Amino acid sequence: MIKHKPNNLWEEIRPLFNYVGKYHKNKLDKVDLEYERGLKSKVSENGLIYVLIVDDYIKYIGESKRYSRPLNYHKNNVMKDVREGIKKEVLYNNKEVKVYIYEPSKQKTFILKENDDKFEFNDINLYKSIESYWIKLNNEQENKGHWNNKMY
């Protein structure tokens, strides 16, 4: 998939993702969320990877089984770095924070060969591994200000 170390990971992986909403400033100068009605109750059987994008750069990469997670960060009291990052971009920098989601398919069979041994795994889901890899690549880029505290 990723053949080289990109300057902007988002440009490389964007075709996999679907736009689902955005955080923006409302008329009362507060952070608001615009998204398709009913989306917050949607659950992904295979898990999903989501990104929060500002000016075509990834600010945050996460994984979840529920669509509600990336659509509730403006109210999230646990993930303070992400909430404060959204607030800073929307209220102080007058930017939109766009939310995109990728739902990877289950891999039917994964074969691992080690020396003369062969191990076969069926119906596995690699979404957490993909998320970790993308966080690592994104954190290695020159642009700073990522909201991921996970270091790989």
N, C-alpha and C positions, 0 to 999 in steps of 0.2 A: 504494500500500500504506500508507505512513505519511503521513497527511494533515497532521499538525502535529507540532511538537516535543513529544514526551511527557515527563512527569515521570519515568516509569519505562518505558524502552524494552521491558523484558521483558513488561510487560502488553500492549504493542502487538503484539509478534511471537510470543508464546507459542503461538498456535494452529498455527503452522507446524512446531513441534518435537515430537519424540518423546523421552520419558524413556528413558535407557539405563542409568543407574546412579548410585551416590553414593559419595563418600568419607566415612568415618565413623571414630569412635574404637573400636578393638576392646578386648577384655578385658585386653590387655596394655598399654593406654594408648599404642597406636601407630596411625598412620593406616592404614586398611584400605579396600578397595574392594569394593563389592557390585555385581555386574552379571550379565547373562544369559550363561551359558556359551556359548562359541563366537563371541561378539560381537567379541572382539579380533581374530579372523582375518578378519573381514568387510571387504571393500573396496568402495568406492563408485565406480562407473563415471563418474558425473558430478561427483564431488567432494562434500564435505559441509561444512557450517558447524556448529560446536559451541559451546555456551556452558556455562560453569561458574557455577552459581547459588547464592547464599547469601541466605537470608531474602527470596526473591523479587526479588533484584536481580542483574544480570549483573556478575560479577567479571572474567570473561575471555571473549573471543570469539576463536575460531580457525577455521582451515580445514585440510582434509586430504583425502586420498583414502582413508585407512585409519581404521577405528574405534579401532584400538589407540592412536592418539595421545592423544585425550582421556582414555583409560582407563589411562594409564601415568604421569601427571604426578607422582604421589606417589613415583615412582622416578627421575624425569627429572633428570639432572645438568646438562643444558644450559639448560633453562628454569627457572632458579633462583627467579625472582620468583614464578612460578606454583606451583612446589613449596612454597616457603616460605609463600605465601599460603594454600594448602590446609592446610599444617601448623598455621599460626596459627589458622585458623578452626576446625579439627577438634580440635586438642589443647588450645589455650589458651582458645578461646571456646565450646567444646562445641557446635559447629554441625555440620551436614551440608553438604557441597558437592555439589550435584546436577549431573549431566551430562545435557544434552539435545542431540539432533542433528537437523539439518534437511538433507535431501537435495534440493536444487533440481533440477528437470527441465531438460534441455537445451532451449534455445529453438530451435525449428525454423528460423525465419528472422528475421533482424534487418535492418531496412532503415534506412539512414542517408541522409538527404537534406541536401545542402549546396548552397545556391544552386540551380543547374540540374542538379547532379549527383546521381545516386542510386547508392548502394552497397548491395549485398545480401550478407549473410553467412549461411551455412547451418550448422546444427548447432553453435551456439556455446554455451559455458557461462559464465555470469556469476558463479559462486559466489565467486570471489576479489574481484570488485567489490562484491558484496553484503556480504561480510565487512568490507571496508574502510569502506564506508558506515556499517554498524552500529557499528563501532568508533568512528568519528567521532561519531555521534549519542550513543553511550553515554558517551564521554569528555566530552561537552558537558553532561551532566546534573549536577545539584547534588550528588548523592551521590558521595563520593570513595572512594578505595581500590581503583580498578580495577587489574588486573594487566597490562593491555595496555600495552606500552611503545611500540607503533606510534602515531605521531601523524599524523593526516590533517587 
